[in-house]
Amino acid sequence: MGMGKTALLALFLMLPVLGACTYHERRPSTITLNNGNVIVCPGGLVFDSEVRRVVCYNEDGKVLLKVRWEKVKGYTVE
């Protein structure tokens, strides 16, 4: 695992501890769900610790998916 992916994974794991904050990842990304499904998010992701949710966007900024953190196994950024 590269240094950048390690840092992003650490951020993902730390968000519940940091309190109410939002992190925007505007680069194309993918979410891997606990059930093994992989969701492509060409418009990026938003991690919202207040509602403990990850939001996936398309290129036009439209919401493709909202998912609770508990259902997310991991994510990658291109």
mmCIF file of the N, C-alpha and C atoms, coordinates in Angstrom:
data_MODEL
# 
_entry.id   MODEL 
# 
loop_
_atom_site.group_PDB 
_atom_site.id 
_atom_site.type_symbol 
_atom_site.label_atom_id 
_atom_site.label_alt_id 
_atom_site.label_comp_id 
_atom_site.label_asym_id 
_atom_site.label_entity_id 
_atom_site.label_seq_id 
_atom_site.pdbx_PDB_ins_code 
_atom_site.Cartn_x 
_atom_site.Cartn_y 
_atom_site.Cartn_z 
_atom_site.occupancy 
_atom_site.B_iso_or_equiv 
_atom_site.pdbx_formal_charge 
_atom_site.auth_seq_id 
_atom_site.auth_comp_id 
_atom_site.auth_asym_id 
_atom_site.auth_atom_id 
_atom_site.pdbx_PDB_model_num 
ATOM 1   N N  . MET A 1 1  ? 0.860   -1.174 0.000   1.00 0.00 ? 1  MET A N  1 
ATOM 2   C CA . MET A 1 1  ? 0.000   0.000  0.000   1.00 0.00 ? 1  MET A CA 1 
ATOM 3   C C  . MET A 1 1  ? 0.902   1.231  0.000   1.00 0.00 ? 1  MET A C  1 
ATOM 4   N N  . GLY A 1 2  ? 0.645   2.171  -0.914  1.00 0.00 ? 2  GLY A N  1 
ATOM 5   C CA . GLY A 1 2  ? 1.458   3.376  -0.998  1.00 0.00 ? 2  GLY A CA 1 
ATOM 6   C C  . GLY A 1 2  ? 1.218   4.323  0.159   1.00 0.00 ? 2  GLY A C  1 
ATOM 7   N N  . MET A 1 3  ? 2.135   5.280  0.301   1.00 0.00 ? 3  MET A N  1 
ATOM 8   C CA . MET A 1 3  ? 2.055   6.237  1.410   1.00 0.00 ? 3  MET A CA 1 
ATOM 9   C C  . MET A 1 3  ? 0.767   7.057  1.347   1.00 0.00 ? 3  MET A C  1 
ATOM 10  N N  . GLY A 1 4  ? 0.353   7.473  0.135   1.00 0.00 ? 4  GLY A N  1 
ATOM 11  C CA . GLY A 1 4  ? -0.871  8.262  0.001   1.00 0.00 ? 4  GLY A CA 1 
ATOM 12  C C  . GLY A 1 4  ? -2.110  7.481  0.405   1.00 0.00 ? 4  GLY A C  1 
ATOM 13  N N  . LYS A 1 5  ? -2.182  6.208  -0.023  1.00 0.00 ? 5  LYS A N  1 
ATOM 14  C CA . LYS A 1 5  ? -3.337  5.381  0.334   1.00 0.00 ? 5  LYS A CA 1 
ATOM 15  C C  . LYS A 1 5  ? -3.353  5.097  1.829   1.00 0.00 ? 5  LYS A C  1 
ATOM 16  N N  . THR A 1 6  ? -2.173  4.937  2.420   1.00 0.00 ? 6  THR A N  1 
ATOM 17  C CA . THR A 1 6  ? -2.098  4.708  3.859   1.00 0.00 ? 6  THR A CA 1 
ATOM 18  C C  . THR A 1 6  ? -2.611  5.924  4.619   1.00 0.00 ? 6  THR A C  1 
ATOM 19  N N  . ALA A 1 7  ? -2.221  7.122  4.163   1.00 0.00 ? 7  ALA A N  1 
ATOM 20  C CA . ALA A 1 7  ? -2.674  8.353  4.820   1.00 0.00 ? 7  ALA A CA 1 
ATOM 21  C C  . ALA A 1 7  ? -4.189  8.505  4.695   1.00 0.00 ? 7  ALA A C  1 
ATOM 22  N N  . LEU A 1 8  ? -4.738  8.202  3.516   1.00 0.00 ? 8  LEU A N  1 
ATOM 23  C CA . LEU A 1 8  ? -6.182  8.311  3.327   1.00 0.00 ? 8  LEU A CA 1 
ATOM 24  C C  . LEU A 1 8  ? -6.925  7.287  4.175   1.00 0.00 ? 8  LEU A C  1 
ATOM 25  N N  . LEU A 1 9  ? -6.380  6.083  4.270   1.00 0.00 ? 9  LEU A N  1 
ATOM 26  C CA . LEU A 1 9  ? -7.006  5.069  5.107   1.00 0.00 ? 9  LEU A CA 1 
ATOM 27  C C  . LEU A 1 9  ? -6.990  5.501  6.570   1.00 0.00 ? 9  LEU A C  1 
ATOM 28  N N  . ALA A 1 10 ? -5.882  6.077  7.006   1.00 0.00 ? 10 ALA A N  1 
ATOM 29  C CA . ALA A 1 10 ? -5.785  6.563  8.385   1.00 0.00 ? 10 ALA A CA 1 
ATOM 30  C C  . ALA A 1 10 ? -6.817  7.655  8.645   1.00 0.00 ? 10 ALA A C  1 
ATOM 31  N N  . LEU A 1 11 ? -6.997  8.569  7.679   1.00 0.00 ? 11 LEU A N  1 
ATOM 32  C CA . LEU A 1 11 ? -8.000  9.625  7.828   1.00 0.00 ? 11 LEU A CA 1 
ATOM 33  C C  . LEU A 1 11 ? -9.394  9.019  7.935   1.00 0.00 ? 11 LEU A C  1 
ATOM 34  N N  . PHE A 1 12 ? -9.690  8.056  7.075   1.00 0.00 ? 12 PHE A N  1 
ATOM 35  C CA . PHE A 1 12 ? -10.994 7.408  7.085   1.00 0.00 ? 12 PHE A CA 1 
ATOM 36  C C  . PHE A 1 12 ? -11.264 6.763  8.443   1.00 0.00 ? 12 PHE A C  1 
ATOM 37  N N  . LEU A 1 13 ? -10.253 6.123  9.006   1.00 0.00 ? 13 LEU A N  1 
ATOM 38  C CA . LEU A 1 13 ? -10.420 5.462  10.294  1.00 0.00 ? 13 LEU A CA 1 
ATOM 39  C C  . LEU A 1 13 ? -10.511 6.454  11.445  1.00 0.00 ? 13 LEU A C  1 
ATOM 40  N N  . MET A 1 14 ? -9.885  7.626  11.298  1.00 0.00 ? 14 MET A N  1 
ATOM 41  C CA . MET A 1 14 ? -9.864  8.618  12.373  1.00 0.00 ? 14 MET A CA 1 
ATOM 42  C C  . MET A 1 14 ? -11.082 9.532  12.390  1.00 0.00 ? 14 MET A C  1 
ATOM 43  N N  . LEU A 1 15 ? -11.806 9.656  11.295  1.00 0.00 ? 15 LEU A N  1 
ATOM 44  C CA . LEU A 1 15 ? -12.925 10.597 11.233  1.00 0.00 ? 15 LEU A CA 1 
ATOM 45  C C  . LEU A 1 15 ? -13.934 10.421 12.364  1.00 0.00 ? 15 LEU A C  1 
ATOM 46  N N  . PRO A 1 16 ? -14.300 9.206  12.753  1.00 0.00 ? 16 PRO A N  1 
ATOM 47  C CA . PRO A 1 16 ? -15.258 9.099  13.859  1.00 0.00 ? 16 PRO A CA 1 
ATOM 48  C C  . PRO A 1 16 ? -14.725 9.674  15.162  1.00 0.00 ? 16 PRO A C  1 
ATOM 49  N N  . VAL A 1 17 ? -13.420 9.696  15.331  1.00 0.00 ? 17 VAL A N  1 
ATOM 50  C CA . VAL A 1 17 ? -12.802 10.179 16.561  1.00 0.00 ? 17 VAL A CA 1 
ATOM 51  C C  . VAL A 1 17 ? -12.666 11.698 16.562  1.00 0.00 ? 17 VAL A C  1 
ATOM 52  N N  . LEU A 1 18 ? -12.568 12.293 15.386  1.00 0.00 ? 18 LEU A N  1 
ATOM 53  C CA . LEU A 1 18 ? -12.292 13.720 15.267  1.00 0.00 ? 18 LEU A CA 1 
ATOM 54  C C  . LEU A 1 18 ? -13.483 14.605 15.616  1.00 0.00 ? 18 LEU A C  1 
ATOM 55  N N  . GLY A 1 19 ? -14.651 14.056 15.756  1.00 0.00 ? 19 GLY A N  1 
ATOM 56  C CA . GLY A 1 19 ? -15.823 14.866 16.040  1.00 0.00 ? 19 GLY A CA 1 
ATOM 57  C C  . GLY A 1 19 ? -16.486 15.310 14.751  1.00 0.00 ? 19 GLY A C  1 
ATOM 58  N N  . ALA A 1 20 ? -17.312 16.346 14.841  1.00 0.00 ? 20 ALA A N  1 
ATOM 59  C CA . ALA A 1 20 ? -18.076 16.810 13.687  1.00 0.00 ? 20 ALA A CA 1 
ATOM 60  C C  . ALA A 1 20 ? -17.171 17.510 12.687  1.00 0.00 ? 20 ALA A C  1 
ATOM 61  N N  . CYS A 1 21 ? -16.898 16.839 11.582  1.00 0.00 ? 21 CYS A N  1 
ATOM 62  C CA . CYS A 1 21 ? -16.119 17.451 10.510  1.00 0.00 ? 21 CYS A CA 1 
ATOM 63  C C  . CYS A 1 21 ? -16.521 16.817 9.190   1.00 0.00 ? 21 CYS A C  1 
ATOM 64  N N  . THR A 1 22 ? -16.157 17.480 8.114   1.00 0.00 ? 22 THR A N  1 
ATOM 65  C CA . THR A 1 22 ? -16.439 16.991 6.777   1.00 0.00 ? 22 THR A CA 1 
ATOM 66  C C  . THR A 1 22 ? -15.154 17.017 5.981   1.00 0.00 ? 22 THR A C  1 
ATOM 67  N N  . TYR A 1 23 ? -14.899 15.941 5.247   1.00 0.00 ? 23 TYR A N  1 
ATOM 68  C CA . TYR A 1 23 ? -13.720 15.857 4.392   1.00 0.00 ? 23 TYR A CA 1 
ATOM 69  C C  . TYR A 1 23 ? -14.195 15.623 2.970   1.00 0.00 ? 23 TYR A C  1 
ATOM 70  N N  . HIS A 1 24 ? -13.756 16.478 2.030   1.00 0.00 ? 24 HIS A N  1 
ATOM 71  C CA . HIS A 1 24 ? -14.127 16.361 0.621   1.00 0.00 ? 24 HIS A CA 1 
ATOM 72  C C  . HIS A 1 24 ? -12.952 15.790 -0.159  1.00 0.00 ? 24 HIS A C  1 
ATOM 73  N N  . GLU A 1 25 ? -13.195 14.734 -0.899  1.00 0.00 ? 25 GLU A N  1 
ATOM 74  C CA . GLU A 1 25 ? -12.204 14.181 -1.826  1.00 0.00 ? 25 GLU A CA 1 
ATOM 75  C C  . GLU A 1 25 ? -12.785 14.366 -3.216  1.00 0.00 ? 25 GLU A C  1 
ATOM 76  N N  . ARG A 1 26 ? -12.254 15.330 -3.965  1.00 0.00 ? 26 ARG A N  1 
ATOM 77  C CA . ARG A 1 26 ? -12.857 15.697 -5.245  1.00 0.00 ? 26 ARG A CA 1 
ATOM 78  C C  . ARG A 1 26 ? -12.298 14.918 -6.430  1.00 0.00 ? 26 ARG A C  1 
ATOM 79  N N  . ARG A 1 27 ? -11.301 14.089 -6.205  1.00 0.00 ? 27 ARG A N  1 
ATOM 80  C CA . ARG A 1 27 ? -10.750 13.266 -7.289  1.00 0.00 ? 27 ARG A CA 1 
ATOM 81  C C  . ARG A 1 27 ? -11.616 12.020 -7.478  1.00 0.00 ? 27 ARG A C  1 
ATOM 82  N N  . PRO A 1 28 ? -11.606 11.442 -8.690  1.00 0.00 ? 28 PRO A N  1 
ATOM 83  C CA . PRO A 1 28 ? -12.357 10.200 -8.902  1.00 0.00 ? 28 PRO A CA 1 
ATOM 84  C C  . PRO A 1 28 ? -11.960 9.151  -7.863  1.00 0.00 ? 28 PRO A C  1 
ATOM 85  N N  . SER A 1 29 ? -12.957 8.462  -7.330  1.00 0.00 ? 29 SER A N  1 
ATOM 86  C CA . SER A 1 29 ? -12.734 7.532  -6.225  1.00 0.00 ? 29 SER A CA 1 
ATOM 87  C C  . SER A 1 29 ? -13.633 6.317  -6.377  1.00 0.00 ? 29 SER A C  1 
ATOM 88  N N  . THR A 1 30 ? -13.351 5.297  -5.587  1.00 0.00 ? 30 THR A N  1 
ATOM 89  C CA . THR A 1 30 ? -14.232 4.139  -5.491  1.00 0.00 ? 30 THR A CA 1 
ATOM 90  C C  . THR A 1 30 ? -14.456 3.813  -4.019  1.00 0.00 ? 30 THR A C  1 
ATOM 91  N N  . ILE A 1 31 ? -15.636 3.280  -3.726  1.00 0.00 ? 31 ILE A N  1 
ATOM 92  C CA . ILE A 1 31 ? -15.973 2.818  -2.385  1.00 0.00 ? 31 ILE A CA 1 
ATOM 93  C C  . ILE A 1 31 ? -16.142 1.305  -2.465  1.00 0.00 ? 31 ILE A C  1 
ATOM 94  N N  . THR A 1 32 ? -15.545 0.586  -1.548  1.00 0.00 ? 32 THR A N  1 
ATOM 95  C CA . THR A 1 32 ? -15.765 -0.852 -1.431  1.00 0.00 ? 32 THR A CA 1 
ATOM 96  C C  . THR A 1 32 ? -16.645 -1.088 -0.210  1.00 0.00 ? 32 THR A C  1 
ATOM 97  N N  . LEU A 1 33 ? -17.801 -1.692 -0.454  1.00 0.00 ? 33 LEU A N  1 
ATOM 98  C CA . LEU A 1 33 ? -18.741 -1.962 0.629   1.00 0.00 ? 33 LEU A CA 1 
ATOM 99  C C  . LEU A 1 33 ? -18.393 -3.283 1.311   1.00 0.00 ? 33 LEU A C  1 
ATOM 100 N N  . ASN A 1 34 ? -18.899 -3.472 2.503   1.00 0.00 ? 34 ASN A N  1 
ATOM 101 C CA . ASN A 1 34 ? -18.640 -4.703 3.260   1.00 0.00 ? 34 ASN A CA 1 
ATOM 102 C C  . ASN A 1 34 ? -19.092 -5.957 2.517   1.00 0.00 ? 34 ASN A C  1 
ATOM 103 N N  . ASN A 1 35 ? -20.112 -5.828 1.666   1.00 0.00 ? 35 ASN A N  1 
ATOM 104 C CA . ASN A 1 35 ? -20.610 -6.989 0.925   1.00 0.00 ? 35 ASN A CA 1 
ATOM 105 C C  . ASN A 1 35 ? -19.794 -7.277 -0.334  1.00 0.00 ? 35 ASN A C  1 
ATOM 106 N N  . GLY A 1 36 ? -18.729 -6.484 -0.576  1.00 0.00 ? 36 GLY A N  1 
ATOM 107 C CA . GLY A 1 36 ? -17.852 -6.709 -1.719  1.00 0.00 ? 36 GLY A CA 1 
ATOM 108 C C  . GLY A 1 36 ? -18.167 -5.855 -2.929  1.00 0.00 ? 36 GLY A C  1 
ATOM 109 N N  . ASN A 1 37 ? -19.319 -5.202 -2.968  1.00 0.00 ? 37 ASN A N  1 
ATOM 110 C CA . ASN A 1 37 ? -19.653 -4.332 -4.097  1.00 0.00 ? 37 ASN A CA 1 
ATOM 111 C C  . ASN A 1 37 ? -18.711 -3.144 -4.140  1.00 0.00 ? 37 ASN A C  1 
ATOM 112 N N  . VAL A 1 38 ? -18.311 -2.765 -5.363  1.00 0.00 ? 38 VAL A N  1 
ATOM 113 C CA . VAL A 1 38 ? -17.443 -1.608 -5.561  1.00 0.00 ? 38 VAL A CA 1 
ATOM 114 C C  . VAL A 1 38 ? -18.243 -0.549 -6.304  1.00 0.00 ? 38 VAL A C  1 
ATOM 115 N N  . ILE A 1 39 ? -18.319 0.646  -5.738  1.00 0.00 ? 39 ILE A N  1 
ATOM 116 C CA . ILE A 1 39 ? -19.072 1.758  -6.315  1.00 0.00 ? 39 ILE A CA 1 
ATOM 117 C C  . ILE A 1 39 ? -18.075 2.784  -6.837  1.00 0.00 ? 39 ILE A C  1 
ATOM 118 N N  . VAL A 1 40 ? -18.192 3.148  -8.123  1.00 0.00 ? 40 VAL A N  1 
ATOM 119 C CA . VAL A 1 40 ? -17.318 4.149  -8.731  1.00 0.00 ? 40 VAL A CA 1 
ATOM 120 C C  . VAL A 1 40 ? -17.932 5.525  -8.517  1.00 0.00 ? 40 VAL A C  1 
ATOM 121 N N  . CYS A 1 41 ? -17.115 6.458  -8.033  1.00 0.00 ? 41 CYS A N  1 
ATOM 122 C CA . CYS A 1 41 ? -17.551 7.826  -7.743  1.00 0.00 ? 41 CYS A CA 1 
ATOM 123 C C  . CYS A 1 41 ? -16.694 8.790  -8.567  1.00 0.00 ? 41 CYS A C  1 
ATOM 124 N N  . PRO A 1 42 ? -17.053 9.028  -9.833  1.00 0.00 ? 42 PRO A N  1 
ATOM 125 C CA . PRO A 1 42 ? -16.214 9.869  -10.693 1.00 0.00 ? 42 PRO A CA 1 
ATOM 126 C C  . PRO A 1 42 ? -16.105 11.315 -10.224 1.00 0.00 ? 42 PRO A C  1 
ATOM 127 N N  . GLY A 1 43 ? -17.072 11.795 -9.459  1.00 0.00 ? 43 GLY A N  1 
ATOM 128 C CA . GLY A 1 43 ? -17.045 13.169 -8.961  1.00 0.00 ? 43 GLY A CA 1 
ATOM 129 C C  . GLY A 1 43 ? -16.470 13.310 -7.569  1.00 0.00 ? 43 GLY A C  1 
ATOM 130 N N  . GLY A 1 44 ? -16.008 12.204 -6.996  1.00 0.00 ? 44 GLY A N  1 
ATOM 131 C CA . GLY A 1 44 ? -15.389 12.259 -5.677  1.00 0.00 ? 44 GLY A CA 1 
ATOM 132 C C  . GLY A 1 44 ? -16.319 11.826 -4.561  1.00 0.00 ? 44 GLY A C  1 
ATOM 133 N N  . LEU A 1 45 ? -15.844 12.062 -3.333  1.00 0.00 ? 45 LEU A N  1 
ATOM 134 C CA . LEU A 1 45 ? -16.533 11.619 -2.125  1.00 0.00 ? 45 LEU A CA 1 
ATOM 135 C C  . LEU A 1 45 ? -16.609 12.737 -1.101  1.00 0.00 ? 45 LEU A C  1 
ATOM 136 N N  . VAL A 1 46 ? -17.564 12.631 -0.197  1.00 0.00 ? 46 VAL A N  1 
ATOM 137 C CA . VAL A 1 46 ? -17.611 13.487 0.988   1.00 0.00 ? 46 VAL A CA 1 
ATOM 138 C C  . VAL A 1 46 ? -17.791 12.569 2.187   1.00 0.00 ? 46 VAL A C  1 
ATOM 139 N N  . PHE A 1 47 ? -16.912 12.728 3.172   1.00 0.00 ? 47 PHE A N  1 
ATOM 140 C CA . PHE A 1 47 ? -17.011 12.000 4.433   1.00 0.00 ? 47 PHE A CA 1 
ATOM 141 C C  . PHE A 1 47 ? -17.564 12.978 5.462   1.00 0.00 ? 47 PHE A C  1 
ATOM 142 N N  . ASP A 1 48 ? -18.703 12.669 6.041   1.00 0.00 ? 48 ASP A N  1 
ATOM 143 C CA . ASP A 1 48 ? -19.345 13.551 7.017   1.00 0.00 ? 48 ASP A CA 1 
ATOM 144 C C  . ASP A 1 48 ? -19.417 12.838 8.360   1.00 0.00 ? 48 ASP A C  1 
ATOM 145 N N  . SER A 1 49 ? -18.604 13.285 9.310   1.00 0.00 ? 49 SER A N  1 
ATOM 146 C CA . SER A 1 49 ? -18.558 12.611 10.608  1.00 0.00 ? 49 SER A CA 1 
ATOM 147 C C  . SER A 1 49 ? -19.774 12.923 11.475  1.00 0.00 ? 49 SER A C  1 
ATOM 148 N N  . GLU A 1 50 ? -20.452 14.028 11.201  1.00 0.00 ? 50 GLU A N  1 
ATOM 149 C CA . GLU A 1 50 ? -21.618 14.386 12.016  1.00 0.00 ? 50 GLU A CA 1 
ATOM 150 C C  . GLU A 1 50 ? -22.745 13.368 11.850  1.00 0.00 ? 50 GLU A C  1 
ATOM 151 N N  . VAL A 1 51 ? -22.973 12.938 10.615  1.00 0.00 ? 51 VAL A N  1 
ATOM 152 C CA . VAL A 1 51 ? -24.020 11.945 10.356  1.00 0.00 ? 51 VAL A CA 1 
ATOM 153 C C  . VAL A 1 51 ? -23.432 10.568 10.056  1.00 0.00 ? 51 VAL A C  1 
ATOM 154 N N  . ARG A 1 52 ? -22.098 10.443 10.138  1.00 0.00 ? 52 ARG A N  1 
ATOM 155 C CA . ARG A 1 52 ? -21.380 9.180  9.919   1.00 0.00 ? 52 ARG A CA 1 
ATOM 156 C C  . ARG A 1 52 ? -21.758 8.554  8.585   1.00 0.00 ? 52 ARG A C  1 
ATOM 157 N N  . ARG A 1 53 ? -21.576 9.346  7.531   1.00 0.00 ? 53 ARG A N  1 
ATOM 158 C CA . ARG A 1 53 ? -21.997 8.934  6.201   1.00 0.00 ? 53 ARG A CA 1 
ATOM 159 C C  . ARG A 1 53 ? -20.943 9.304  5.167   1.00 0.00 ? 53 ARG A C  1 
ATOM 160 N N  . VAL A 1 54 ? -20.868 8.489  4.114   1.00 0.00 ? 54 VAL A N  1 
ATOM 161 C CA . VAL A 1 54 ? -20.031 8.771  2.956   1.00 0.00 ? 54 VAL A CA 1 
ATOM 162 C C  . VAL A 1 54 ? -20.977 9.014  1.790   1.00 0.00 ? 54 VAL A C  1 
ATOM 163 N N  . VAL A 1 55 ? -20.736 10.094 1.038   1.00 0.00 ? 55 VAL A N  1 
ATOM 164 C CA . VAL A 1 55 ? -21.569 10.428 -0.111  1.00 0.00 ? 55 VAL A CA 1 
ATOM 165 C C  . VAL A 1 55 ? -20.704 10.347 -1.362  1.00 0.00 ? 55 VAL A C  1 
ATOM 166 N N  . CYS A 1 56 ? -21.209 9.650  -2.373  1.00 0.00 ? 56 CYS A N  1 
ATOM 167 C CA . CYS A 1 56 ? -20.517 9.432  -3.644  1.00 0.00 ? 56 CYS A CA 1 
ATOM 168 C C  . CYS A 1 56 ? -21.180 10.311 -4.711  1.00 0.00 ? 56 CYS A C  1 
ATOM 169 N N  . TYR A 1 57 ? -20.361 11.007 -5.530  1.00 0.00 ? 57 TYR A N  1 
ATOM 170 C CA . TYR A 1 57 ? -20.880 11.933 -6.544  1.00 0.00 ? 57 TYR A CA 1 
ATOM 171 C C  . TYR A 1 57 ? -20.474 11.523 -7.954  1.00 0.00 ? 57 TYR A C  1 
ATOM 172 N N  . ASN A 1 58 ? -21.318 11.903 -8.943  1.00 0.00 ? 58 ASN A N  1 
ATOM 173 C CA . ASN A 1 58 ? -20.930 11.731 -10.341 1.00 0.00 ? 58 ASN A CA 1 
ATOM 174 C C  . ASN A 1 58 ? -20.200 12.982 -10.822 1.00 0.00 ? 58 ASN A C  1 
ATOM 175 N N  . GLU A 1 59 ? -19.829 13.023 -12.103 1.00 0.00 ? 59 GLU A N  1 
ATOM 176 C CA . GLU A 1 59 ? -19.053 14.143 -12.644 1.00 0.00 ? 59 GLU A CA 1 
ATOM 177 C C  . GLU A 1 59 ? -19.773 15.478 -12.540 1.00 0.00 ? 59 GLU A C  1 
ATOM 178 N N  . ASP A 1 60 ? -21.099 15.452 -12.567 1.00 0.00 ? 60 ASP A N  1 
ATOM 179 C CA . ASP A 1 60 ? -21.894 16.680 -12.539 1.00 0.00 ? 60 ASP A CA 1 
ATOM 180 C C  . ASP A 1 60 ? -22.227 17.152 -11.128 1.00 0.00 ? 60 ASP A C  1 
ATOM 181 N N  . GLY A 1 61 ? -21.701 16.470 -10.122 1.00 0.00 ? 61 GLY A N  1 
ATOM 182 C CA . GLY A 1 61 ? -21.969 16.856 -8.743  1.00 0.00 ? 61 GLY A CA 1 
ATOM 183 C C  . GLY A 1 61 ? -23.267 16.310 -8.173  1.00 0.00 ? 61 GLY A C  1 
ATOM 184 N N  . LYS A 1 62 ? -23.905 15.406 -8.906  1.00 0.00 ? 62 LYS A N  1 
ATOM 185 C CA . LYS A 1 62 ? -25.141 14.776 -8.422  1.00 0.00 ? 62 LYS A CA 1 
ATOM 186 C C  . LYS A 1 62 ? -24.788 13.595 -7.516  1.00 0.00 ? 62 LYS A C  1 
ATOM 187 N N  . VAL A 1 63 ? -25.590 13.392 -6.492  1.00 0.00 ? 63 VAL A N  1 
ATOM 188 C CA . VAL A 1 63 ? -25.367 12.298 -5.547  1.00 0.00 ? 63 VAL A CA 1 
ATOM 189 C C  . VAL A 1 63 ? -25.709 10.963 -6.210  1.00 0.00 ? 63 VAL A C  1 
ATOM 190 N N  . LEU A 1 64 ? -24.739 10.043 -6.198  1.00 0.00 ? 64 LEU A N  1 
ATOM 191 C CA . LEU A 1 64 ? -24.976 8.690  -6.694  1.00 0.00 ? 64 LEU A CA 1 
ATOM 192 C C  . LEU A 1 64 ? -25.390 7.750  -5.572  1.00 0.00 ? 64 LEU A C  1 
ATOM 193 N N  . LEU A 1 65 ? -24.795 7.946  -4.390  1.00 0.00 ? 65 LEU A N  1 
ATOM 194 C CA . LEU A 1 65 ? -25.016 7.025  -3.286  1.00 0.00 ? 65 LEU A CA 1 
ATOM 195 C C  . LEU A 1 65 ? -24.685 7.699  -1.966  1.00 0.00 ? 65 LEU A C  1 
ATOM 196 N N  . LYS A 1 66 ? -25.512 7.436  -0.965  1.00 0.00 ? 66 LYS A N  1 
ATOM 197 C CA . LYS A 1 66 ? -25.205 7.812  0.420   1.00 0.00 ? 66 LYS A CA 1 
ATOM 198 C C  . LYS A 1 66 ? -25.169 6.513  1.201   1.00 0.00 ? 66 LYS A C  1 
ATOM 199 N N  . VAL A 1 67 ? -24.101 6.318  1.963   1.00 0.00 ? 67 VAL A N  1 
ATOM 200 C CA . VAL A 1 67 ? -23.963 5.062  2.697   1.00 0.00 ? 67 VAL A CA 1 
ATOM 201 C C  . VAL A 1 67 ? -23.386 5.334  4.081   1.00 0.00 ? 67 VAL A C  1 
ATOM 202 N N  . ARG A 1 68 ? -23.871 4.603  5.080   1.00 0.00 ? 68 ARG A N  1 
ATOM 203 C CA . ARG A 1 68 ? -23.367 4.724  6.449   1.00 0.00 ? 68 ARG A CA 1 
ATOM 204 C C  . ARG A 1 68 ? -21.954 4.163  6.510   1.00 0.00 ? 68 ARG A C  1 
ATOM 205 N N  . TRP A 1 69 ? -21.105 4.749  7.352   1.00 0.00 ? 69 TRP A N  1 
ATOM 206 C CA . TRP A 1 69 ? -19.720 4.307  7.494   1.00 0.00 ? 69 TRP A CA 1 
ATOM 207 C C  . TRP A 1 69 ? -19.614 2.837  7.826   1.00 0.00 ? 69 TRP A C  1 
ATOM 208 N N  . GLU A 1 70 ? -20.543 2.333  8.600   1.00 0.00 ? 70 GLU A N  1 
ATOM 209 C CA . GLU A 1 70 ? -20.477 0.941  9.032   1.00 0.00 ? 70 GLU A CA 1 
ATOM 210 C C  . GLU A 1 70 ? -20.535 -0.033 7.868   1.00 0.00 ? 70 GLU A C  1 
ATOM 211 N N  . LYS A 1 71 ? -21.084 0.417  6.736   1.00 0.00 ? 71 LYS A N  1 
ATOM 212 C CA . LYS A 1 71 ? -21.222 -0.446 5.565   1.00 0.00 ? 71 LYS A CA 1 
ATOM 213 C C  . LYS A 1 71 ? -20.050 -0.321 4.597   1.00 0.00 ? 71 LYS A C  1 
ATOM 214 N N  . VAL A 1 72 ? -19.081 0.551  4.897   1.00 0.00 ? 72 VAL A N  1 
ATOM 215 C CA . VAL A 1 72 ? -17.942 0.786  4.009   1.00 0.00 ? 72 VAL A CA 1 
ATOM 216 C C  . VAL A 1 72 ? -16.717 0.041  4.524   1.00 0.00 ? 72 VAL A C  1 
ATOM 217 N N  . LYS A 1 73 ? -16.158 -0.793 3.648   1.00 0.00 ? 73 LYS A N  1 
ATOM 218 C CA . LYS A 1 73 ? -14.944 -1.541 3.992   1.00 0.00 ? 73 LYS A CA 1 
ATOM 219 C C  . LYS A 1 73 ? -13.706 -0.686 3.736   1.00 0.00 ? 73 LYS A C  1 
ATOM 220 N N  . GLY A 1 74 ? -13.751 0.122  2.660   1.00 0.00 ? 74 GLY A N  1 
ATOM 221 C CA . GLY A 1 74 ? -12.612 0.969  2.329   1.00 0.00 ? 74 GLY A CA 1 
ATOM 222 C C  . GLY A 1 74 ? -12.893 1.793  1.086   1.00 0.00 ? 74 GLY A C  1 
ATOM 223 N N  . TYR A 1 75 ? -11.901 2.578  0.684   1.00 0.00 ? 75 TYR A N  1 
ATOM 224 C CA . TYR A 1 75 ? -12.047 3.373  -0.526  1.00 0.00 ? 75 TYR A CA 1 
ATOM 225 C C  . TYR A 1 75 ? -10.676 3.628  -1.126  1.00 0.00 ? 75 TYR A C  1 
ATOM 226 N N  . THR A 1 76 ? -10.682 3.974  -2.409  1.00 0.00 ? 76 THR A N  1 
ATOM 227 C CA . THR A 1 76 ? -9.445  4.328  -3.101  1.00 0.00 ? 76 THR A CA 1 
ATOM 228 C C  . THR A 1 76 ? -9.674  5.619  -3.863  1.00 0.00 ? 76 THR A C  1 
ATOM 229 N N  . VAL A 1 77 ? -8.590  6.313  -4.129  1.00 0.00 ? 77 VAL A N  1 
ATOM 230 C CA . VAL A 1 77 ? -8.626  7.571  -4.875  1.00 0.00 ? 77 VAL A CA 1 
ATOM 231 C C  . VAL A 1 77 ? -7.664  7.438  -6.041  1.00 0.00 ? 77 VAL A C  1 
ATOM 232 N N  . GLU A 1 78 ? -8.101  7.865  -7.233  1.00 0.00 ? 78 GLU A N  1 
ATOM 233 C CA . GLU A 1 78 ? -7.224  7.788  -8.412  1.00 0.00 ? 78 GLU A CA 1 
ATOM 234 C C  . GLU A 1 78 ? -6.200  8.889  -8.392  1.00 0.00 ? 78 GLU A C  1 
# 
